[in-house]
């Protein structure tokens, strides 16, 4: 079995080589034979320097490298069945693509059956021959993957597919649909269809009679009395809504000028951010993308004052200079900038009730108490689409989606100007993700708040963002309106990121493989920092010798690349609009 979080599957106090070799020792091999087989196993999963990896501890390896080690250990026993439980959920797009291709190659080589568990339907569509859709412990639909995704025949499958952001969908146009209600607790459905309380097609027959698996075709079945009507399932949310756009006329809410951050690591200096210039306007969403280690989280921490920027960096809010660290900022500045974390379980104190968590934020940030605080509490709970009955519960009693709604409510308690959203939906399944994304869009429309949205899910970023900033080794490589960045011409790094993303339609161009891992920010390459991995590196040698400036390729669209935009357009087959 390959687990979702490889870091938790390995013992942090034991070197990787000892842990891999142990699998072979259990199979009866000697210590030396096991060590040799461990090195061979790492070569099998395409680790180019297995000796170096075997000598390291788990914390010294990247997420993608750790997952390769876990796959090697799983294959060591030569299994007939390999179970993959969300194996790429915690990985960024390029590493995910590498792991998926590795799994496909190993499946062919070892003739191993694979059970792939995931809430990423695009990954399932890419990897699987057949798909089974589970709901409340029951298999509600199964069949060939392509048929199920193109012509779903259970209302739940239809709902899941409508929750996935696709090209052309935006937070105000062609919005994601949502699945109303919540997953039932185990054992609470005693009769009828388990999906009936959430299904717009349900009638009295669905309440009384549990549906069997109806044959849809020779290879497909669906657990629905009305499976032939499933594709016509009514929407639960409006397709289009009126949302105000960002205010680009007034001055920026946040202005970053030549922002850099250098960490000291022993005798080395790690350049986490280098010369970042960005503006965020009122009511705007800026999507921040890049591989792990590109500087996304460091930029967010610098903005929030959790990490002090280097001397000479300029940070302003509404024209007023921001102190480098939060303790030196005014109460008003602290209130105006909040964050929604990736994992609500870690962000919420499990000992306190929802009422206490939100009320404390109202007291600390908004400065209200008594009846005024209670009125504000009810307003916020209503704004995030939560019922008052949840106020007395603790986080452990809530679903993942409800916990994230509590985290959003707490962040909005002080009526902030800027909200940093750090992977706020990556830990959620697609139906809950759709509801949270629509909620964030609606709250932004009503409160005119500015979002800095960090995510490795490029489909989610495109759905919510007005503009996109692409980071690599702490440098801004591309920056512009969302559609311009996604449509092209792209910076070669952005092009590689986009090619790595699987789609349900299967129309993505051939993946661009980036050689090696992201270089160390302590020793960045000379010239263009991307040249060591760039598939479009120029033969003239300018990429290796000279760092390109961040230049305007088109009005409002900036790229840091020596290749002229017109040439990139031809190379990338970008249609002229």
C-alpha positions in Angstrom: 0.0 0.0 0.0 1.1 3.5 -0.8 -0.2 6.2 1.6 -1.3 9.8 1.1 1.4 11.4 3.2 4.8 9.6 2.6 6.4 11.6 5.4 4.2 9.9 8.0 4.7 6.4 6.5 8.5 6.5 7.2 10.2 6.5 10.6 11.9 10.0 10.9 14.7 8.7 13.2 15.9 5.9 10.8 17.8 6.4 7.6 15.9 5.6 4.4 18.2 2.8 3.4 17.6 0.9 6.6 13.8 1.2 6.2 13.8 0.0 2.6 16.3 -2.9 3.3 14.1 -4.0 6.2 11.4 -5.1 3.7 13.8 -7.5 2.1 15.1 -8.8 5.4 11.6 -9.7 6.4 11.4 -11.7 3.2 14.4 -13.7 4.4 17.4 -12.1 2.7 20.7 -11.4 4.5 21.5 -7.9 5.6 24.0 -7.3 2.7 21.6 -8.8 0.1 18.8 -6.6 1.5 21.0 -3.5 1.2 21.9 -4.3 -2.4 18.2 -5.0 -3.3 17.2 -1.7 -1.6 19.5 0.2 -3.9 18.2 -1.7 -6.9 14.6 -1.0 -5.8 15.3 2.8 -5.8 16.7 2.6 -9.3 13.5 0.8 -10.3 11.4 3.9 -9.2 13.8 6.2 -11.3 15.9 7.6 -8.5 19.1 8.5 -10.3 21.4 8.5 -7.2 20.0 5.8 -4.9 23.2 5.6 -2.8 22.8 9.2 -1.7 19.1 8.8 -1.0 19.6 5.6 1.1 22.0 7.5 3.4 19.5 10.3 4.1 16.8 10.6 6.7 13.1 11.1 5.5 13.1 14.9 6.4 16.0 15.5 4.0 14.0 14.4 1.0 11.4 16.2 -1.1 7.7 15.0 -1.1 8.1 13.4 -4.6 11.3 11.6 -3.6 9.6 10.3 -0.4 6.7 9.0 -2.4 9.1 7.2 -4.8 10.7 5.5 -1.8 7.3 4.3 -0.5 6.4 2.9 -3.9 9.7 1.1 -4.0 9.0 -0.5 -0.6 5.5 -1.4 -1.7 6.8 -3.1 -4.8 9.6 -5.0 -2.9 7.2 -7.7 -2.0 6.2 -8.2 -5.7 2.5 -7.7 -4.9 -0.4 -8.8 -7.1 -2.4 -5.8 -6.0 -1.0 -2.3 -5.3 -3.3 0.0 -3.3 -2.7 3.7 -3.8 -4.5 5.9 -1.2 -4.4 9.5 -2.5 -0.8 9.1 -3.5 -0.4 12.5 -5.1 -2.8 14.8 -3.1 0.0 16.5 -1.2 2.2 17.0 -4.3 2.5 19.9 -6.7 1.5 19.5 -10.4 4.9 18.6 -11.9 5.8 16.0 -9.1 2.3 14.6 -9.3 2.7 14.0 -13.1 6.1 12.3 -12.5 4.6 10.0 -9.9 1.6 9.1 -12.0 3.8 8.3 -15.0 6.1 6.2 -12.8 3.1 4.2 -11.5 1.9 3.6 -15.1 5.3 2.4 -16.1 5.7 0.1 -13.1 2.2 -1.4 -13.6 3.2 -2.3 -17.1 6.6 -3.7 -16.0 5.4 -5.8 -13.1 1.8 -6.6 -14.4 0.4 -5.4 -11.0 -3.2 -4.7 -10.5 -3.8 -1.2 -9.1 -6.6 0.0 -6.8 -6.3 3.8 -7.0 -8.2 5.8 -4.4 -8.6 9.5 -5.0 -11.0 12.5 -5.0 -9.2 14.0 -8.0 -11.4 12.7 -10.8 -9.0 14.0 -13.5 -6.2 11.8 -12.1 -8.6 8.8 -12.0 -9.6 9.5 -15.6 -5.9 9.5 -16.6 -4.8 6.5 -14.6 -7.7 4.0 -14.5 -9.4 1.6 -16.9 -12.5 1.3 -14.7 -13.9 3.5 -12.0 -16.2 2.8 -9.0 -18.0 5.7 -7.3 -18.6 5.3 -3.6 -21.1 7.2 -1.4 -21.9 6.5 2.3 -20.3 3.1 2.1 -22.1 1.9 -1.0 -20.9 1.5 -4.6 -23.3 3.7 -6.5 -21.9 3.5 -10.0 -19.2 1.5 -11.8 -17.9 0.9 -15.3 -15.3 1.9 -17.8 -13.7 5.2 -16.7 -14.2 7.1 -19.9 -17.9 6.1 -20.2 -18.6 7.0 -16.6 -17.1 10.4 -16.9 -18.6 11.2 -20.3 -22.1 9.9 -19.5 -22.6 9.5 -15.8 -25.8 7.7 -14.7 -26.0 8.3 -11.0 -27.0 11.7 -9.6 -24.0 11.7 -7.2 -21.5 11.1 -10.1 -23.2 13.9 -12.0 -22.9 16.2 -9.0 -19.2 15.4 -8.5 -18.4 16.1 -12.1 -20.1 19.5 -12.0 -18.0 20.4 -9.0 -14.7 20.3 -11.0 -13.4 23.7 -12.4 -13.0 23.5 -16.2 -11.9 25.9 -18.8 -14.3 28.8 -19.3 -15.8 28.6 -15.8 -15.4 31.5 -13.5 -16.6 32.4 -10.0 -19.3 34.6 -11.6 -20.0 32.8 -15.0 -20.6 29.1 -15.5 -20.1 28.6 -11.8 -19.4 25.3 -10.2 -22.5 23.4 -9.1 -22.6 22.0 -5.5 -24.2 19.0 -3.9 -26.7 20.2 -1.2 -26.7 18.7 2.3 -24.1 16.5 3.9 -22.8 12.9 3.9 -25.0 10.9 6.3 -23.4 9.4 9.4 -22.7 5.7 9.3 -25.8 3.6 10.1 -28.2 6.5 10.0 -29.9 5.5 6.7 -32.1 2.5 7.5 -34.3 2.4 4.4 -34.4 3.7 0.9 -31.6 5.2 -1.2 -28.6 6.6 0.8 -28.4 9.6 -1.6 -32.1 10.4 -1.4 -31.9 13.4 1.1 -29.5 15.2 -1.3 -31.0 14.2 -4.7 -33.2 16.5 -6.7 -34.6 13.6 -8.6 -35.8 11.7 -5.5 -39.4 10.8 -4.8 -41.3 8.6 -2.4 -40.0 5.4 -4.0 -36.4 6.5 -3.3 -37.4 7.0 0.4 -38.9 3.6 0.8 -37.0 1.3 -1.6 -33.3 0.9 -1.7 -32.2 0.7 -5.4 -30.3 -2.3 -6.6 -27.4 -2.1 -9.1 -29.3 -1.5 -12.4 -27.5 -2.6 -15.5 -26.8 0.4 -17.7 -24.8 -1.5 -20.4 -22.8 -4.7 -20.6 -20.0 -3.3 -18.4 -21.8 -0.6 -16.4 -24.2 -0.5 -13.5 -25.7 2.3 -11.4 -27.5 2.2 -8.1 -30.4 4.5 -9.0 -34.1 3.9 -9.8 -34.0 6.7 -12.4 -30.5 6.3 -13.8 -31.6 7.3 -17.3 -32.7 10.7 -15.9 -29.4 11.4 -14.0 -27.8 13.6 -16.7 -30.7 16.0 -16.4 -30.2 16.5 -12.6 -31.3 20.1 -11.8 -28.5 22.5 -10.6 -28.4 23.3 -6.9 -26.7 26.7 -7.4 -27.2 29.4 -10.0 -24.9 29.1 -13.0 -24.3 32.9 -13.3 -24.3 35.6 -10.6 -23.5 39.3 -10.6 -20.2 40.0 -8.8 -18.4 43.3 -8.8 -14.9 43.2 -10.4 -11.8 44.5 -8.8 -11.3 48.3 -8.2 -8.3 49.0 -10.6 -9.0 52.8 -10.5 -8.1 53.5 -6.9 -4.6 52.9 -5.6 -3.5 49.3 -4.7 -4.5 47.9 -1.3 -1.1 46.2 -1.1 2.1 47.3 -2.8 5.3 45.2 -2.7 8.5 46.8 -4.1 11.8 44.9 -4.4 10.8 42.5 -1.7 13.5 40.0 -0.9 14.0 37.5 1.9 17.3 35.8 2.7 17.6 33.1 5.4 20.9 32.2 7.1 21.5 28.4 7.1 24.8 27.9 8.8 27.3 29.6 6.6 25.0 29.6 3.6 22.5 32.3 2.6 19.2 31.0 1.2 17.5 33.4 -1.2 13.9 32.6 -0.6 12.5 35.7 -2.4 14.4 38.0 -4.8 13.1 41.4 -5.9 9.4 40.8 -5.9 7.2 43.7 -7.2 3.4 43.2 -6.9 0.3 45.2 -6.5 -3.0 43.9 -5.1 -6.2 45.9 -5.7 -9.4 46.1 -3.8 -11.7 43.2 -4.6 -9.1 41.4 -6.6 -7.9 37.8 -6.4 -4.2 37.2 -7.1 -3.4 33.6 -7.7 0.1 32.5 -6.6 1.4 29.3 -8.2 4.7 27.4 -8.4 6.3 24.2 -7.3 7.1 23.4 -3.6 10.1 25.5 -2.6 9.3 28.3 -5.1 8.7 30.9 -2.3 4.9 31.0 -2.2 4.6 30.5 1.6 7.5 32.8 2.3 5.9 35.6 0.3 2.6 35.1 2.3 4.5 35.1 5.6 6.4 38.3 4.7 3.1 40.0 3.7 1.5 39.0 7.1 4.6 40.1 9.1 5.3 36.6 10.3 8.7 36.7 8.6 10.6 40.0 8.3 11.7 40.9 4.7 15.2 41.9 4.0 16.4 45.5 4.6 15.3 47.7 1.7 12.1 45.8 0.9 9.1 48.0 0.5 5.6 46.9 1.8 2.7 49.3 1.9 -1.0 49.0 2.7 -3.3 51.7 1.2 -0.2 54.0 0.8 1.0 53.5 4.4 4.2 51.7 5.1 4.0 48.4 6.8 6.4 47.4 9.5 8.4 44.2 8.6 7.0 42.2 11.6 3.4 41.8 13.0 4.2 42.9 16.6 5.4 46.3 15.2 2.2 46.9 13.1 -0.8 48.8 14.4 -4.0 47.1 15.5 -5.8 48.4 12.4 -3.1 46.9 10.1 -3.3 43.5 11.9 -7.1 43.5 11.7 -6.9 44.3 8.0 -4.9 41.3 7.0 -5.9 37.7 7.9 -5.2 34.2 6.7 -7.1 31.0 6.0 -4.8 28.0 6.5 -4.7 24.8 4.5 -5.7 22.5 7.3 -8.5 23.7 9.6 -7.8 20.8 12.0 -4.5 22.4 12.9 -5.8 26.0 12.7 -8.8 25.6 15.1 -8.4 24.9 18.8 -10.2 21.6 19.3 -11.0 22.4 23.0 -13.3 25.4 22.2 -16.7 25.6 20.6 -17.4 27.2 17.3 -19.1 30.1 19.2 -16.0 30.7 21.3 -13.6 30.5 18.3 -15.5 33.1 16.2 -16.5 35.3 19.2 -12.9 35.6 20.4 -11.9 36.9 16.9 -14.7 39.4 17.0 -13.5 40.6 20.4 -9.8 40.8 19.5 -10.1 42.1 15.9 -13.4 44.0 15.8 -13.4 45.2 19.4 -17.0 44.3 20.0 -18.7 42.6 23.0 -22.0 41.8 24.6 -25.2 42.0 22.4 -23.2 43.6 19.5 -20.8 40.7 19.4 -23.7 38.2 19.4 -25.3 40.0 16.5 -22.1 40.1 14.6 -21.5 36.4 15.3 -24.9 35.5 13.8 -24.3 37.7 10.8 -21.0 36.0 10.0 -22.3 32.5 10.6 -25.1 33.3 8.1 -22.6 34.8 5.6 -20.6 31.5 5.5 -23.8 29.5 5.1 -23.7 27.8 8.5 -26.6 27.0 10.7 -26.8 28.3 14.3 -27.0 24.8 15.7 -23.3 24.3 14.9 -22.3 27.1 17.3 -22.2 24.8 20.3 -20.1 22.1 18.7 -16.4 21.6 18.8 -14.2 21.2 15.6 -13.9 17.4 16.1 -17.7 17.2 15.7 -17.7 18.9 12.3 -17.0 17.8 8.8 -14.0 19.1 6.9 -16.1 21.5 4.9 -17.8 22.9 8.1 -14.4 23.3 9.8 -13.2 25.4 6.8 -16.3 27.5 7.0 -15.5 28.2 10.7 -12.0 29.2 9.7 -13.3 31.5 7.0 -15.8 33.0 9.5 -13.0 33.6 12.0 -10.9 35.3 9.3 -13.7 37.6 8.3 -14.6 38.5 11.9 -12.4 41.7 11.8 -13.7 42.8 8.4 -10.3 42.4 6.7 -9.0 44.2 3.6 -6.7 41.4 2.6 -7.1 37.7 3.1 -4.3 35.2 2.4 -5.8 31.9 1.3 -3.0 29.2 1.7 -4.2 26.1 -0.1 -7.7 26.4 1.6 -9.3 23.6 -0.4 -6.5 21.1 -1.0 -7.6 18.9 1.9 -11.3 18.9 0.8 -13.1 16.6 -1.6 -14.4 18.1 -4.8 -18.0 18.6 -3.6 -16.9 20.5 -0.5 -14.2 22.4 -2.5 -16.8 23.7 -5.0 -19.0 25.0 -2.1 -16.0 26.7 -0.4 -14.8 28.3 -3.7 -18.3 29.7 -4.5 -18.5 31.0 -0.9 -15.2 32.8 -1.2 -16.4 34.4 -4.4 -19.7 35.5 -2.9 -17.9 36.9 0.3 -15.5 38.8 -1.9 -18.3 40.3 -3.9 -20.2 41.5 -0.8 -17.3 42.6 1.3 -14.8 43.8 -1.5 -12.0 42.0 0.2 -8.7 41.2 -1.6 -7.4 37.6 -1.8 -3.9 36.3 -2.2 -4.8 32.7 -3.2 -2.0 30.1 -3.0 -2.6 26.8 -4.6 -0.9 24.0 -6.6 -4.3 23.2 -8.2 -4.2 25.3 -11.4 -7.8 24.7 -12.2 -8.9 26.1 -8.9 -6.6 29.1 -9.4 -8.0 29.8 -12.8 -11.6 29.6 -11.5 -11.1 32.1 -8.7 -8.3 34.5 -9.8 -8.3 37.8 -11.7 -4.5 37.7 -12.1 -1.8 35.1 -11.8 1.7 35.3 -10.4 4.1 32.4 -11.1 7.1 32.0 -8.8 10.3 29.9 -9.3 13.2 30.0 -6.9 11.9 33.1 -5.3 11.7 35.0 -8.6 8.5 36.3 -10.3 8.7 34.4 -13.7 5.3 35.4 -15.1 2.5 37.8 -14.1 -0.7 38.9 -15.7 -4.4 38.5 -16.1 -5.6 35.0 -15.5 -6.8 34.2 -19.0 -3.7 35.7 -20.6 -1.4 33.6 -18.4 -3.4 30.4 -19.1 -4.0 31.1 -22.8 -0.4 32.0 -23.7 2.1 32.7 -24.8 3.5 31.3 -21.5 6.8 31.4 -19.8 8.4 28.0 -20.5 8.1 27.2 -16.7 4.3 28.1 -16.8 4.0 26.0 -19.9 5.5 23.0 -18.1 3.2 23.5 -15.1 0.1 23.6 -17.3 1.2 20.5 -19.3 1.5 18.5 -16.0 -2.2 19.0 -15.0 -4.5 16.1 -15.9 -7.9 16.9 -17.3 -11.2 15.0 -17.5 -11.4 15.7 -21.2 -7.9 14.3 -21.9 -7.2 17.2 -24.3 -4.0 18.5 -22.6 -1.0 18.7 -24.9 1.9 16.3 -24.4 3.6 16.8 -21.0 6.7 18.8 -20.9 9.2 17.0 -18.6 11.4 19.2 -16.5 14.8 17.6 -15.9 16.0 17.2 -12.2 14.6 18.9 -9.1 14.3 22.6 -8.3 17.8 23.9 -7.6 18.8 25.0 -4.1 18.0 28.6 -3.4 21.3 28.8 -1.5 23.1 28.1 -4.8 20.8 29.4 -7.6 22.0 28.9 -11.2 23.7 31.7 -13.0 21.8 33.7 -15.7 18.2 32.6 -15.9 17.5 30.5 -12.8 15.3 28.2 -14.8 17.8 27.4 -17.5 19.0 24.2 -15.8 15.5 22.6 -16.4 14.2 24.7 -19.3 13.3 22.6 -22.4 13.4 25.8 -24.6 16.9 27.0 -23.5 18.5 29.0 -26.3 21.6 27.6 -27.9 23.3 31.1 -27.9 24.3 30.7 -24.2 22.5 33.9 -23.1 20.2 31.9 -20.7 23.2 30.6 -18.8 25.0 33.9 -18.6 22.4 36.7 -18.3 19.3 36.9 -16.1 16.4 38.2 -18.1 14.4 41.1 -16.8 10.6 40.9 -16.0 9.4 42.5 -19.3 6.0 43.3 -20.6 5.2 40.7 -23.3 1.7 42.0 -23.9 -0.3 44.8 -22.2 -0.5 43.8 -18.5 1.3 40.5 -19.2 4.9 40.2 -17.9 7.4 37.4 -18.4 11.0 36.9 -17.4 12.4 35.1 -20.5 15.0 35.8 -23.3 12.7 34.2 -25.9 10.6 36.8 -27.7 6.8 36.5 -27.1 6.1 36.0 -30.8 8.6 33.2 -30.9 7.0 31.6 -27.8 3.6 31.9 -29.4 4.8 29.9 -32.4 6.6 27.3 -30.3 3.6 26.8 -28.1 1.0 26.8 -31.0 -0.9 29.6 -29.3 -3.8 30.8 -31.5 -3.8 34.5 -32.2 -7.0 36.1 -30.8 
